[in-house]
Amino acid sequence: MLQDILPHRLDLSYHPSSIGTESRALVFEGEKLLAAAQGGALGLPRVSDCSFSGRSVWLFRLDQTDFFLLDPPVRADGYTMLPVSALRRCPVTKELSFAAMTGYQLYKWYRDNRFCGRCGAPLAPACNERALRCDCCGNVIYPKISPVVIVGVTDGDRLLMTRYAKGEYRNWALVAGFVEVGETPEDAVHREVLEETGIRIKNPRYVAAQPWAFSDSLLLGFFAELDGSDKITLQESELSQAAWIPRAEIRHRPEDFSLTGDLIDRFVRGEMPN
């Protein structure tokens, strides 16, 4: 998956460094990223490529290279603002894609937390951890991480596959949803499958996890088995389609990017946990 970047290492421990010309620059505006299309892939600028006068914020270190968030406007010859979703379609190297997506999640957190939600005073970065602190009331805000379950529901050699009713992604996917307050991930697996498809399941088994910057989430992947009727009752506000697809008919291109793709690949190969 995207985060599997060995032998490279994304070091997220908090030890801010001084900005240098060889540091990498991440520049976002809304859902766009400053990048350059280079032969079917994306290029990310270094600080030496950029002309800027605004704030720079240290983010993390990839191997020996520090990454900084630069406030726009930023000019860099040969670079333009492209949709962040381009990281899925024509990525840079895997380790740079993962770094850029992680930077996008931190950008949204900084953008959306300029003022204290308790008293309304301006927030300032904490000096010893990745947090924002209110000097007025003492409130401390950490980056938001929302748990999400993704479920591969099986019935023998059939997999329950879905298409979302909203968003850009229109390919086949799996049942997924946020874990609610007071729920365990296993509780959420049962509830989401029942809500979205009317299907009851048994024997949920955890498989793997993935950080997912697009929704500020930690994705938790499960397999589960049909329990009872296979009749689908579609939740049309969430899904445009759901169907039982036999293993031999799944036309899924193996990918090394998302947890959804990993679960589908595991099913096609017959490599689910018992």
Backbone hydrogen bonds in HBPLUS format (Angstrom, degrees):
<---DONOR---> <-ACCEPTOR-->    atom                        ^
c    i                          cat <-CA-CA->   ^        H-A-AA   ^      H-
h    n   atom  resd res      DA  || num        DHA   H-A  angle D-A-AA Bond
n    s   type  num  typ     dist DA aas  dist angle  dist       angle   num
A0004-ASP N   A0001-MET O   2.95 MM   3  5.50 161.3  1.98 121.1 127.4     1
A0002-LEU N   A0257-PHE O   2.95 MM 255  4.52 155.1  2.01 128.1 121.7     2
A0005-ILE N   A0003-GLN O   3.04 MM   2  5.69 119.4  2.42 111.5  95.0     3
A0008-HIS N   A0005-ILE O   2.83 MM   3  5.41 141.1  1.98 136.9 131.0     4
A0063-ASP N   A0009-ARG O   2.90 MM  54  5.40 162.0  1.94 163.3 161.5     5
A0011-ASP N   A0061-ARG O   2.72 MM  50  5.16 159.2  1.76 176.0 171.3     6
A0061-ARG N   A0011-ASP O   3.16 MM  50  5.16 170.6  2.17 146.7 149.5     7
A0023-SER N   A0020-GLY O   3.09 MM   3  5.27 159.3  2.14 107.0 113.5     8
A0048-SER N   A0021-THR O   2.98 MM  27  4.55 140.9  2.14 144.9 133.0     9
A0047-VAL N   A0023-SER O   2.77 MM  24  5.59 155.9  1.83 160.9 162.2    10
A0024-ARG N   A0066-ASP O   2.95 MM  42  6.33 155.1  2.01 160.2 163.4    11
A0068-PHE N   A0024-ARG O   2.94 MM  44  6.27 159.6  1.99 159.8 164.8    12
A0025-ALA N   A0045-PRO O   3.02 MM  20  5.70 177.0  2.02 142.8 143.5    13
A0026-LEU N   A0068-PHE O   2.88 MM  42  6.08 160.2  1.92 167.6 168.4    14
A0070-LEU N   A0026-LEU O   3.03 MM  44  6.17 161.5  2.06 149.8 154.9    15
A0034-LEU N   A0027-VAL O   2.90 MM   7  5.36 154.2  1.97 156.3 161.0    16
A0029-GLU N   A0032-LYS O   3.01 MM   3  5.22 151.5  2.09 133.8 141.3    17
A0032-LYS N   A0029-GLU O   3.05 MM   3  5.22 144.7  2.18 115.9 126.8    18
A0084-VAL N   A0031-GLU O   2.87 MM  53  5.66 164.3  1.89 146.1 143.6    19
A0033-LEU N   A0082-LEU O   2.67 MM  49  5.27 160.1  1.71 157.8 161.4    20
A0082-LEU N   A0033-LEU O   2.83 MM  49  5.27 170.7  1.84 145.0 144.9    21
A0035-ALA N   A0080-THR O   2.94 MM  45  5.64 168.1  1.95 156.5 154.0    22
A0080-THR N   A0035-ALA O   2.86 MM  45  5.64 169.3  1.87 157.1 154.0    23
A0036-ALA N   A0043-GLY O   2.92 MM   7  4.84 144.7  2.04 135.0 143.4    24
A0043-GLY N   A0036-ALA O   2.61 MM   7  4.84 144.7  1.73 140.8 153.0    25
A0038-GLN N   A0041-ALA O   2.65 MM   3  5.14 172.2  1.65 150.3 153.2    26
A0041-ALA N   A0038-GLN O   3.18 MM   3  5.14 155.6  2.25 103.1 110.4    27
A0049-ASP N   A0046-ARG O   2.92 MM   3  5.40 152.2  2.00 112.5 121.1    28
A0050-CYS N   A0047-VAL O   3.01 MM   3  5.30 159.0  2.06 112.7 119.5    29
A0051-SER N   A0075-ARG O   2.74 MM  24  5.11 147.7  1.84 151.0 161.1    30
A0075-ARG N   A0051-SER O   3.01 MM  24  5.11 168.8  2.03 145.8 148.4    31
A0071-ASP N   A0055-ARG O   2.94 MM  16  5.40 163.0  1.97 163.8 164.4    32
A0057-VAL N   A0069-LEU O   2.82 MM  12  4.97 152.7  1.89 139.0 148.4    33
A0069-LEU N   A0057-VAL O   2.74 MM  12  4.97 165.3  1.77 148.2 150.1    34
A0059-LEU N   A0067-PHE O   2.86 MM   8  5.55 164.0  1.89 162.2 156.7    35
A0067-PHE N   A0060-PHE O   2.91 MM   7  5.60 158.5  1.96 168.6 165.6    36
A0062-LEU N   A0065-THR O   2.84 MM   3  5.24 156.1  1.89 160.4 157.6    37
A0065-THR N   A0062-LEU O   2.87 MM   3  5.24 168.5  1.89 136.4 136.5    38
A0079-TYR N   A0076-ALA O   3.03 MM   3  5.55 159.3  2.07 141.3 141.3    39
A0086-ALA N   A0083-PRO O   2.89 MM   3  5.54 162.5  1.92 117.4 123.3    40
A0087-LEU N   A0084-VAL O   2.98 MM   3  5.93 171.0  1.99 127.4 130.2    41
A0088-ARG N   A0085-SER O   2.96 MM   3  5.62 159.6  2.00 117.0 123.0    42
A0090-CYS N   A0086-ALA O   2.88 MM   4  5.78 175.8  1.88 158.4 159.9    43
A0096-LEU N   A0093-THR O   3.04 MM   3  5.33 119.8  2.41 104.4 119.3    44
A0097-SER N   A0093-THR O   2.88 MM   4  6.15 155.5  1.94 159.2 167.5    45
A0098-PHE N   A0094-LYS O   3.01 MM   4  6.24 163.0  2.04 151.2 154.9    46
A0099-ALA N   A0095-GLU O   3.05 MM   4  6.20 155.8  2.11 138.2 145.2    47
A0100-ALA N   A0096-LEU O   2.84 MM   4  5.99 161.6  1.87 148.6 153.5    48
A0101-MET N   A0097-SER O   2.95 MM   4  6.17 161.6  1.99 152.1 156.7    49
A0102-THR N   A0098-PHE O   2.98 MM   4  6.13 156.1  2.04 146.4 153.1    50
A0103-GLY N   A0099-ALA O   2.85 MM   4  6.06 155.0  1.91 148.5 156.0    51
A0104-TYR N   A0100-ALA O   2.90 MM   4  6.15 142.1  2.04 141.0 151.5    52
A0105-GLN N   A0101-MET O   3.17 MM   4  6.50 150.1  2.26 143.5 149.7    53
A0106-LEU N   A0102-THR O   3.16 MM   4  6.52 157.2  2.21 147.5 153.4    54
A0107-TYR N   A0103-GLY O   2.81 MM   4  6.02 152.8  1.88 147.7 156.1    55
A0108-LYS N   A0104-TYR O   3.08 MM   4  6.33 159.7  2.12 148.2 151.9    56
A0109-TRP N   A0105-GLN O   3.15 MM   4  6.41 151.0  2.24 141.0 149.0    57
A0110-TYR N   A0106-LEU O   2.92 MM   4  6.22 167.3  1.94 159.1 160.8    58
A0111-ARG N   A0107-TYR O   2.88 MM   4  6.03 165.1  1.90 153.4 158.2    59
A0112-ASP N   A0108-LYS O   2.96 MM   4  5.97 153.7  2.03 144.4 150.3    60
A0113-ASN N   A0110-TYR O   3.40 MM   3  5.38 159.3  2.45 101.2 107.2    61
A0123-LEU N   A0114-ARG O   3.01 MM   9  5.59 160.1  2.05 140.0 137.4    62
A0116-CYS N   A0121-ALA O   2.74 MM   5  5.32 167.4  1.76 158.3 161.9    63
A0120-GLY N   A0116-CYS O   2.90 MM   4  4.61 135.3  2.10 119.0 131.0    64
A0124-ALA N   A0133-ARG O   3.01 MM   9  5.43 158.9  2.06 143.5 149.8    65
A0133-ARG N   A0124-ALA O   2.77 MM   9  5.43 170.1  1.78 164.6 161.7    66
A0126-ALA N   A0131-ALA O   2.89 MM   5  5.39 169.2  1.90 141.5 140.6    67
A0131-ALA N   A0129-GLU O   2.93 MM   2  5.66 115.7  2.35 113.4  96.3    68
A0132-LEU N   A0141-ILE O   2.88 MM   9  5.09 157.7  1.93 145.7 153.3    69
A0141-ILE N   A0132-LEU O   2.77 MM   9  5.09 163.9  1.79 153.2 158.9    70
A0134-CYS N   A0139-ASN O   2.82 MM   5  5.17 154.1  1.89 157.5 163.1    71
A0138-GLY N   A0134-CYS O   2.80 MM   4  5.05 138.9  1.97 138.2 148.5    72
A0146-SER N   A0216-ASP O   2.81 MM  70  6.10 159.9  1.85 143.8 150.7    73
A0218-LEU N   A0146-SER O   3.00 MM  72  6.05 146.2  2.12 127.0 131.6    74
A0179-VAL N   A0147-PRO O   2.96 MM  32  5.68 168.8  1.97 145.4 144.9    75
A0148-VAL N   A0218-LEU O   3.03 MM  70  6.09 159.0  2.08 145.4 143.7    76
A0220-LEU N   A0148-VAL O   2.69 MM  72  5.95 149.3  1.78 159.5 170.4    77
A0149-VAL N   A0177-GLY O   2.89 MM  28  5.62 160.5  1.93 166.7 161.7    78
A0177-GLY N   A0149-VAL O   3.02 MM  28  5.62 146.8  2.13 150.5 159.4    79
A0150-ILE N   A0220-LEU O   2.96 MM  70  6.09 154.2  2.02 148.3 147.5    80
A0222-PHE N   A0150-ILE O   2.85 MM  72  6.14 153.1  1.92 164.7 173.4    81
A0151-VAL N   A0175-VAL O   2.84 MM  24  5.39 164.9  1.86 162.1 165.4    82
A0152-GLY N   A0222-PHE O   2.87 MM  70  6.23 165.7  1.89 149.1 152.9    83
A0224-ALA N   A0152-GLY O   3.07 MM  72  6.26 154.4  2.14 142.0 140.9    84
A0160-LEU N   A0153-VAL O   2.87 MM   7  5.35 164.4  1.90 161.1 165.0    85
A0154-THR N   A0224-ALA O   2.88 MM  70  6.28 161.3  1.91 153.7 157.7    86
A0226-LEU N   A0154-THR O   2.92 MM  72  6.07 149.3  2.01 168.1 166.1    87
A0155-ASP N   A0158-ARG O   2.93 MM   3  5.09 153.9  2.00 141.8 144.9    88
A0158-ARG N   A0155-ASP O   3.11 MM   3  5.09 150.7  2.20 111.0 119.8    89
A0247-ARG N   A0157-ASP O   2.70 MM  90  5.49 145.2  1.82 170.3 176.6    90
A0159-LEU N   A0245-ILE O   2.96 MM  86  5.31 159.0  2.00 135.3 139.8    91
A0245-ILE N   A0159-LEU O   2.92 MM  86  5.31 173.3  1.92 147.0 146.8    92
A0161-MET N   A0243-ALA O   2.91 MM  82  5.56 169.8  1.92 165.8 162.8    93
A0243-ALA N   A0161-MET O   2.91 MM  82  5.56 154.1  1.98 155.7 163.5    94
A0162-THR N   A0173-ALA O   2.90 MM  11  5.07 166.6  1.91 124.5 128.8    95
A0173-ALA N   A0162-THR O   2.61 MM  11  5.07 152.1  1.68 153.2 160.8    96
A0163-ARG N   A0241-GLN O   2.88 MM  78  5.11 147.2  1.99 145.4 141.4    97
A0240-SER N   A0163-ARG O   2.85 MM  77  5.57 157.8  1.90 141.5 149.1    98
A0165-ALA N   A0238-GLU O   2.92 MM  73  5.29 156.8  1.97 128.6 123.7    99
A0183-GLU N   A0180-GLU O   3.10 MM   3  5.51 159.7  2.15 136.3 135.0   100
A0187-ASP N   A0184-THR O   3.08 MM   3  5.11 116.9  2.50  97.8 112.9   101
A0188-ALA N   A0184-THR O   3.02 MM   4  6.37 158.4  2.07 153.5 159.5   102
A0189-VAL N   A0185-PRO O   2.93 MM   4  6.24 146.8  2.04 147.7 156.7   103
A0190-HIS N   A0186-GLU O   3.28 MM   4  6.62 164.7  2.31 152.0 152.8   104
A0191-ARG N   A0187-ASP O   3.00 MM   4  6.27 170.4  2.01 155.5 158.4   105
A0192-GLU N   A0188-ALA O   2.83 MM   4  5.81 172.9  1.84 154.5 157.0   106
A0193-VAL N   A0189-VAL O   3.23 MM   4  6.23 169.1  2.24 149.1 152.5   107
A0194-LEU N   A0190-HIS O   3.13 MM   4  6.22 162.4  2.16 147.9 153.3   108
A0195-GLU N   A0191-ARG O   2.80 MM   4  5.95 165.7  1.82 158.8 163.1   109
A0196-GLU N   A0192-GLU O   2.95 MM   4  5.96 170.2  1.96 152.6 155.3   110
A0197-THR N   A0193-VAL O   3.01 MM   4  5.76 151.8  2.09 142.0 149.2   111
A0198-GLY N   A0194-LEU O   2.83 MM   4  4.37 139.5  1.99 118.6 127.0   112
A0235-GLN N   A0196-GLU O   2.93 MM  39  4.68 143.7  2.07 139.5 132.5   113
A0233-THR N   A0197-THR O   2.63 MM  36  4.92 168.1  1.65 132.6 133.7   114
A0227-ASP N   A0200-ARG O   2.83 MM  27  5.30 150.8  1.91 147.5 138.6   115
A0202-LYS N   A0225-GLU O   2.82 MM  23  5.29 144.8  1.94 145.0 155.5   116
A0225-GLU N   A0202-LYS O   2.92 MM  23  5.29 178.1  1.92 161.8 161.7   117
A0205-ARG N   A0223-PHE O   2.71 MM  18  5.30 159.7  1.75 160.7 167.3   118
A0223-PHE N   A0205-ARG O   2.97 MM  18  5.30 151.3  2.05 144.0 152.1   119
A0207-VAL N   A0221-GLY O   2.75 MM  14  5.38 158.9  1.79 157.4 151.7   120
A0221-GLY N   A0208-ALA O   2.72 MM  13  5.21 169.8  1.73 173.6 173.1   121
A0210-GLN N   A0219-LEU O   2.93 MM   9  5.02 145.1  2.05 135.7 142.0   122
A0219-LEU N   A0210-GLN O   2.75 MM   9  5.02 161.0  1.78 157.5 151.2   123
A0212-TRP N   A0217-SER O   2.88 MM   5  5.12 168.2  1.89 149.6 147.3   124
A0217-SER N   A0212-TRP O   2.98 MM   5  5.12 164.9  2.00 151.2 147.1   125
A0216-ASP N   A0213-ALA O   3.21 MM   3  4.73 167.8  2.23  98.8 102.5   126
A0238-GLU N   A0235-GLN O   3.01 MM   3  5.74 155.8  2.07 121.4 128.2   127
A0239-LEU N   A0235-GLN O   2.93 MM   4  5.95 166.0  1.95 156.6 161.0   128
A0249-GLU N   A0246-PRO O   2.92 MM   3  5.37 149.9  2.01 113.7 123.2   129
A0250-ILE N   A0247-ARG O   3.31 MM   3  5.52 166.7  2.33 109.0 113.0   130
A0262-ASP N   A0258-SER O   3.00 MM   4  6.27 149.7  2.09 140.6 149.7   131
A0263-LEU N   A0259-LEU O   2.91 MM   4  6.17 159.3  1.95 156.3 159.7   132
A0264-ILE N   A0260-THR O   3.06 MM   4  6.34 164.5  2.08 154.5 158.7   133
A0265-ASP N   A0261-GLY O   2.90 MM   4  6.04 161.7  1.93 148.7 154.3   134
A0266-ARG N   A0262-ASP O   2.93 MM   4  6.15 155.9  1.99 146.6 153.2   135
A0267-PHE N   A0263-LEU O   3.03 MM   4  6.32 155.9  2.09 148.2 154.1   136
A0268-VAL N   A0264-ILE O   2.95 MM   4  6.24 165.8  1.97 156.5 160.0   137
A0269-ARG N   A0265-ASP O   2.99 MM   4  6.19 153.1  2.06 149.4 156.4   138
A0270-GLY N   A0266-ARG O   2.95 MM   4  5.98 110.9  2.45 133.0 150.0   139
A0271-GLU N   A0266-ARG O   2.78 MM   5  4.94 169.4  1.79 152.6 151.8   140
A0270-GLY N   A0267-PHE O   2.96 MM   3  4.89 147.1  2.07  99.0 109.6   141
